[in-house]
């Protein structure tokens, strides 16, 4: 029986197509619900898949064995003021970690300000200035593309030297060689000793538009009071959790946190961002699932309805097909195929529109990287499933009609 | 014996009334016979036709078609028998309106599982046999009543069935066209086909070779028709 219907698959498809063509307007209106449902699914699916790939590739650049000691956690839940009243993280904490941590391979203090950068007659507003130490190459996983990074001596001497991000170097110097030139950052002049490798964009924001100076120089110029961010690289990524515990101990002691109180600092990690992102996408998934389910349900009911009409209209045809030898299964398959074809039209159109819309959203978000074509299977699977479910009752009704009565039907 | 019916009864419920449509009838028909079944409405002739055509099963009694007992078969088994043994011709033609003549004739072959290319050839030959070789790609609404009935006859013939079962085949045709269709049946019978025509018109029944008359679910006469002057 199953082999039977397989051999006749081509016939059923042809019959379905003929019937749909014969009622173009009715078919289009019927499949509209499916179209909307599948478009929704595919648009969001494409967008999220694109974001996942993109964010995954960017985050893996940043490195997962580094934790950041800061005043604020990266994802704030609840009362912002609780965090605001905390003491800044300062030089004392940095020194304590550097001296006492046994699991840290590198400890890097970082402090950031925004200043005007200028060279010759070229002037750029709002350039990020990062004050740090020589170990930034390890914790920040950056490498100079040309020239060199700071040495320990440069840092200790609070030298008036700077290393530039690739984007900033390009904008200030165009094609000329920046090495050895003097640029102005804020009110101070620095000699360029290196340019870093390009890191690329993140959602259209350049990650290469900054200048690095020795932290001592930064503090002399821009003030001591500014809070620090301390990046700590674990000796091995397996020891990351142990490292966090060790840091907590050191910090609580240094900051004299009473035993009963909670931490008054945050130890941040990339996981938090990915976790936050995953929570956000899970919500998004739940929302599309509901929207799609509703429109597919409505679309499915539309298909059931129109298939009931189609079966009634063709009662005599069904009687005749049975008279000349069609079995129940033949009739069932014929009408089931018609329902599947009907919903697949909406499905295919929805896939196309959804892929276009998804790519458009990704390009507006400045997310690069390809579109994930697994969405095609999702869309096709959904519409075929709706076709089968919504077509089953009318098809079953057709299949079990009595041939004598249906041949006489007026 | 092609058809062997013994003590066959059919009862059914019409609302709350039990109707005895066929009352213990026995009947046999040989291969290559040309039989007319006659009777006024309510005589049971339609019920008998439905049972002979394997569209319905009797309440009691036996029916053997071409050596096979069909009284107790399932719906799907009956469908297979109809496909193989019976060619139906209806008063209202019952063609698929959106399909051309060729495709209409192919229909029984589809359910027999004949491959497409082969189907085309057989359907073409059959349409030529009924004189419609030049109308194969016409849809039913592009054909005259007589031509439509010829398409239906070609569809009935295409599977080489044991019986052609025609239910009032001239009922929707004018008398000249009706004559032509009856001539076609006579030719088909002469070529070896077994034909059973159900009708209430004496004139149509007279074209057959044997007339079986029903009244109130019983056979009241079974006579051979004398054809004096051949046309």
Interface residues (C-beta under 8 A of the other chain):
Chain A: X4 X7 X8 X10 X11 X18 X22 X316 X317 X319 X320 X321 X322 X323 X324 X325 X326 X327 X328 X329 X330 X403 X404 X407
Chain B: X50 X53 X55 X56 X75 X76 X79 X80 X82 X83 X84 X88 X90 X94 X96 X98 X99 X107 X108 X110 X111 X112 X113 X116 X155 X159
